[in-house]
């Protein structure tokens, strides 16, 4: 029974050792660096992963979690172990640090004066005048002298930037906050994407990066979206994308904002960033031109929507049956493969002399990538239809879409607070100098009255020694 406390104490000291913390920190750094080199899921598509790595390598990377480093259980365990090591190291050293901070050593006994490395003595004739001169010089250097009395011996003590003593604990606290924020985001945070079409009903769910669906605690609607281009020779290049968004809760509009790149909408901890703009697969109208071979100079022009019918001059009618953004043929008809604009087509029905003939319009092979003009008539397999004596030319008016990156990062407040605290801790550690000064009038070994001056600093000792010598010189001048 008596061995258990000893083992626990040794384990506590091992975890709290500086060497242990450095080793764990190095491992975390190496793994984090690997996460920036190795392609990560789900940001990288499965096809890109298979192209980048052989099946054997990919199997090993997936099995060890290196393709999703920042969310794998053992990476979070490493962060937790590092946090425990930092806490143990801080707790073990805190009592001495706090005593040093709250109870600075003000005494100037003979033993202390003998071992202090940085010291000097100035011959004086009056103890009170010597201390007064030291006080005046110290005050000119921004110090606040304190008088101490011990065994009827009056001495001076002053210090500057005592807060630098706690710099290491500020750094430790900042690292804990950053790790807490990172773990919180890994467990409860999410990132996704949503494409909204202006004027369509509000959406209340988004697709995450792992292709799962996440329900939002509110609904989001896009009222308007647009793109502004540069002028002059760069007029085809986008300068700015923008979207006017509306947040709804229980059917009530609660917030409106026009967002742009680097100016997101933030509502209930969810951020919506403007990330894209383009043409959707939602058809608004079709501008249809009907040409006859015998009268091609005067085509008939119409604006059609799906399920709308128009009458031609010769008494025939044309009905737009459906629009297919990505069509594939099956059973003498066209069906939707996806919502992408990979193979756009239109199905029409031409009624003439009591007979109805289905025909299809396709993009020509010579069409430019951005050209949304369809021609026909063809059957579902793309063969010309000779039973219809018309030539059709359709120009598509597709609704724009706005692409939004969505993120919920509940740990970001801790990360940012940790970064600010880390900056403060590093400033305290490297640039803020804790200075301590002592002065007392005593008799030296020869029995002469001298003003003993001593000083100490926690860093930059060579530069501080020069500073101390300048102060001593000023006091000596003050005494003349």
N, C-alpha and C positions, 0 to 999 in steps of 0.2 A: 504493500500500500504506500510505503514511503517513497518508492521510486517514481510514481506517476507525476507528482509535482515537479520533480527534477526534469523529467522528460518534457513535460509541457513547457517549462521555463526554457529549456534548450531549443525546443521547436520555435518558441516565441522569439528568442534571440536570433535564431537562424533566419527566420522570415523577415525580421526587422533589420538585419544587417545590411549595410550599404552595398556590399558585394552582391547579395541576393537581389536587391532592387535593380542594380545595374544590369545583372544577367537577364532578368525578366524583361527589363526595358529594351535591351538589345534584341531579344527574341521577338518582342512585339514590333520593334522597328523593322526587322528583317521580314516578318510576315506581312506587315503593312506595305513594305516596298514590293514584295512579291505580288500583292493584290493590284498594284499599279502596272505591273508588267504582264501578268497573266490575264487573258481576256476573262471578263466576269459575266456571269449570268445574273439576271435576265437581260442586262443591257445589250449583250451581244446575241444575235440571232443564232439558233441552232445550226443553220447552214454555214454561217461564218465560223462557228466553233469547229465544225467538222472539216472545214477547209484549212483551218490554222493548225490543227493537231491531228495526229494519227489516232485511230480508234483505241489503241492500247494506252497511249499517253492521256487521251481524253478520259478514259475509264479511270485511270489513276488520279487525275486531277479532280474529277467529280467525286470519286470515293473518299478522297482526303478533304474535300471541301474547299480546295484552293480556287475553284471557279466561282465561289461565292464567299470569299474570305471574311468579309466584314459582318456576315450574318451566321457563320458556322458556330456551333456550340463551343468548340475548343478555343476559338479566338476570343469569344466573350469570357470564357473561363480564364484565359491569360490576362485579360484586362482586370477581371475581378481579383486575381492573384496579385497583380501589380498594385492594385488599390489597397489590398490587405497589407502588402509589404510596406507601402508608404505610410499607412496608418500606424502600423506597429513601430516603424522607425521613428515616427513623430511622437508617439505616446511615450516611448522609452526615453527620449531625449528632452521631452517637454519640461519636466520639473526643473532641471538645471538651467535650461534656457529662460524659463519664466523667472526663476530666482535672479539670474543675471540681469534680466530686464527690469524687474520690479524692485530689486534691492541692489543698486549699483554699489561697488566697493568705493567708499569715500575715505576710508582711514589712510593715514600716512605714518604708520608705525615704522620703527627702525628696520624691521625685517623686510617690510614691503619696499622701503626706500633702497635697500641694499640689492634687491633682485630685479627691480624694474629696469629693463634694458635702456629705455630712452629717458635720460635724466641729465641734469646739470645743476651747478650751484653758483650763486652770485654773492659775493661778499656785501654785507649791509651793515648799517650802524643802528637802525631802529626797525624792530619787527613790524610794528603797526604801519609805518610808512612803506615798508617793502610790500606788505600784503595789499595796501591801498594801491600802490603802483601796478601790481599784478592785476588787480581788479579792473583798473582803467584800461589796460592793454587788452585784456580778455574781452571786455565789453566792445572795444573797437572791432574785434574780430567776430562779433556776433555771438559770443558766449554769455551765459548767465551764471556768474560765480555764486556758489553757496558756501557759507561759513560753517565749519564744523568745529566742535570743541571736544577734546578728549584728554583727560588728565591735565586740564588747564592749558592745553596746547591748542592754539587757534590755527586752523588750516583752511585752505580754499579748495573747492572742488567744482569743476564745470565739465559739461559734456555736450556733445552735439550729435544729432541724428541717431538717437538711441533706437529708433524704430528699425534700423538696419539689422539689429540683432535678430529680428523675427523674419528676415527675408526668406530663409529656407522654408519656413512654415507657410508663408504666403505662396511660394512656388508649389509646395506640396498640396495646398488647398486648391490651387488652380488646376493642377493635374487631375485631382479627384473630380472636380467639376466637369472638366472636359470629358473624362472617361464616363462619368454619369450621364452626360448629355448624349455621348455616342451610343452607349448601351440602350438608353431610353429610345433613341431614334431607331436602333436596330430592332427592338422588340415591338414598339407601339407605333412607329412612324411608317409612312408609305409614300410612294411616288408613282405617278401614273400620267396618262395622257387622255385628252378628250378633244374631239373635233365638233364644233358647233356651227350650225347653219343659221344665219340671221333670220328671224321671223318664225323659226320652228318652236314647238313647245319646249318648256324647260326640262333639263335632265337632272336626275338625282343620283346618278351612279357614274363611276368612271372605271376605265380599264387600267389595271396596274401593270407594272413592268413584267410580272410573271404570268401575264395573260389572265389573271383572275379579276373578278369584278368587285368593286368596293362601293358600298352605298354611302352617300353623303348625308349628313344630318340636316340638309336643306336642299333646295333646288336652284339651278342656275340657268339663266336664259341669255342668249345673245340677241340684242336688238339691232345692232349695226356692226359692220366690220369693213375695213378697207385697207388699201395700200397706197402709200405716197412714194413716188419715184423721184430720182434726181432729175435735174434739168440738163439741157445741152446734150453733149455726146453720150452721157450716161443715162439717158432718159428711160432706158429699159431696165435699169437696175433699181431694186426696191430700196427706198430710204427709210421707210417707217411703216410698220404694221400697227394697227390699232383695233380695238374692239370695245363696244359699249355693252357692258354686262349688267344684269339685274339679278339680285339674290332674292329668293322668295322663301318664306316660311309659313306653312299652313295656308298657302295660297295668297299670302299678303306680301307685297313688295317691301323689303326692309332695307335694301341698299342698292345704290346705282354707282357705277364708276366706269370711266373710260380708261382702259389699260393700254400700255404699250410696252415695248421691250425695256426691261429694267424698272418698270413701274407697275408692279403686280397688284392684284386685288387680294386682300387678306381678310378672311371672315371666319371667325370661330377657329382660328389656328390653321386653316387651310389656305394655301397660297395658290393663286392662278397666275402663271406667267405667260405672256404672249410669246409664242415660239414659232408660229408659222401662219401662212395665209395662202389660199389657193382656190382652185375650182373643185367643187364637190360633184358628186354624181346625182344630185337632186336637180331634176329638170324643171325649169319654170315655164318656159315657152319654147316653141319651135317655129322658126320662120321658114315656111315651106313655099318653094317655088315649083310650079307645075308647068312643064314645057311640052308642047306638041311638036312632033317632027315637021308638020306642015306649017306651023306658025311659031317657030322658035324665037322670033324677034320680040314677041309680046307675051311673056310668061305670066301666068296668074300667081299672085303672091298672097299668102295667108299667114296668120299667127294662130298656131294650134297648141292646145294643151291635151294631155292624155284624156281619152274618151270624148274628144270634141270632133264634130263632123262639119265639113265645109262643102258647099256646092260649087261645081265647076260650070263654066259657061255652056257646055254641051249637055248639061243635065245630069252628068255623073256626080257622085259624091265620094269624098275621101274622109275616112275616119282614122284618127291616130289611136291605135289600140294600146300600145305600151312602148316604153323606152327601156332599153336594156343597156346598162353601163358596161358590163363585161359579159358578152354573150357567148354561148356555146350551143351548137345545133343538136337537136334530138327529136325524133319522131316528127319531122317536117315542121318544127317550130324552134324558137330560140328561147333559152332559159338563162337566168341570172347566175353567174358563177361567183361574183364578188361585187363589192361596191366600188372597186377601182375602175378607172376609165381605161381599161386595157383593150377592149374590143367593143366600142359603143355601136349600138344598132337601134333602129326604130322599126316597129311593125305597123304597117298601114293596111287598111281594107278598102279596096276600090270597088264601088258598086256602080255597075253600068249595064243598062238594058236588062235590069232584074237579076243580073249575076254578080256575085261578090267574090272578089279575088284577093287573097292575102298576099302582100308583097313586103319585102324588107329593104331597108336602106343601110348601107355600110360605108365606112371610111374607105377611100381609095388607098391603094398601096403607096401611091406617090405623095400622099398628104404629109405635110410637115407635122412634127410632134405635137404642136399646140393647135393644129387646125381641127376644129370641131364641126366640119362640114361633111354630111353624109349624102350619098347618091344612091339611086336605084332606078328601076325596080329589079330585085333579085329574089330568088327563093331562099329558104333557110340555109342551104348549102353554098350560097353565093353564086348560083348560076343565073344568068339573065332570064327575066320573065317576058316572053314575047306576046302573051295574051293581052297585056295592058298597053295601050297606045300612048303612053305618057313617059316623060322623063322627069324624075323628082330630084330636087336639090334642097336639102334641109340644113339649116344653120341652127346649132343648139345654143340656147340661152340657159346656162347652168348656174345654179345658185353658188355664191362663194362660200367658203368655210374658213373658220378661224381655228388654228391649232393652239391648244393651251396645255402647258405642262402643269401638273398638279402635284403638290407636295404637302405633306403634313409631318412636321418635324417637331414634336413636343419637347425634345431635349435641346433645341437650339439656344434657348435662353441660358441654359447651363454652359453650353459650349462657348457662347460669346462672353458670358460673365467670367468663365475660366480663362479665356484669352486675355481679357482686360486685366484680370488678376495676375496672370502669368507675366504680362508686360510690367506691371507694378513690381512684382517680385524680382524680376531680372534687373530692373532699374535699381532696386534696393541692394541687390547682391553685387552688382558690378560698378555702380556709379556713386552710390551714397556711402559715405565714409563715417563710421561711428568713431568719434573722437572723444577722448577723456583726458582731462588735465588735473594735476594736483600742484599745490604750492603750500609751503610751510616754512616758517623761520625757525631754524634749529642751529645748534652748535656742531661744528665739524670735529674731526679727530684732534685738531690742534686747539680746540676751544674757541675758535672764531665764530661769530654770528654770520650765518649765510642764509640766503633764500634758496631753499631746495625746490627745484621745478622738475616735474615728471609728466610724462604723457604716454598714451598708448592708443593704437588704432587697430581695427580688425583687418585691414588690407592696405595695399599701397604704402608699405612701411618706409621705403626709401624717400618717396616724395613727401610723406608725412614728416619724416625726420627733418627735412629741409624747412618745412613749414614751422615745426617746433623750434628750430634754431632761430628762425626769424622772429618769432614771438619772444624768445628769451633775449634776443638782442634788443628788441624794443623795450622790454622791461628794464634791461640794464641801462639803456639811454634815459628812461623815465626816472631812474634812481639818481642820475647825476645832477 
